[in-house]
Amino acid sequence: MQLETYVRSFANGRMRVRHPALVGLDGEERQAIEAMVMAVDGVTSVSFNPSVGSALLLWDPLRLDVETMKDHLQGWLEMVEAGDDSALEEGTHAPQSEGCSLTTCAKEALEPAKKIGQTALDSVAKVIVPDVKNTKRARRMAQNRIMLGLGSASVASLAFNKTGHGYLGWGFAAFVLLHLWQHRRVL
């Protein structure tokens, strides 16, 4: 789900969101959503227009930064799209802004590893696919060829060396998991 597809206007401290699930909200649903949104420290106002399915969120930019607000909104939209009304009924809400969200923390933690991996893959791609000039395509082709080579070598090493088979198999499995993670949206 792309947050940008639902944000109609944005300024620091003000955001209008339009979503089909907000069309035709009754008073009870509006109050439940309003209570959940207002529970976030720094949010000053939320108002709805159920005829078009929009919500106007206002917050204090000195108390709540843009990225944290987007993280909250992302969580709320995921709940709406999943049809999870239990959070509204129980009065729970998206994570508070005390720390970073799980997604944000994971991205920050994995960023150095991603840069190292891309640099290594770029170096290997120059050897494996020297004729490809597009960096992204070269990375993808190198990654696929490495994965194919590890899988083939793992199967071939069964005849000679069980330990080598295990190491090559784990390498192949790591590339398969990376491949699945990279293409998770189309699976």
Summary of the structure (lengths in Angstrom):
residues: 187
radius of gyration: 23.4
end to end distance: 14.3
largest distance: 71.2
contacts: 469
relative contact order: 0.08
helix: 62%
strand: 12%
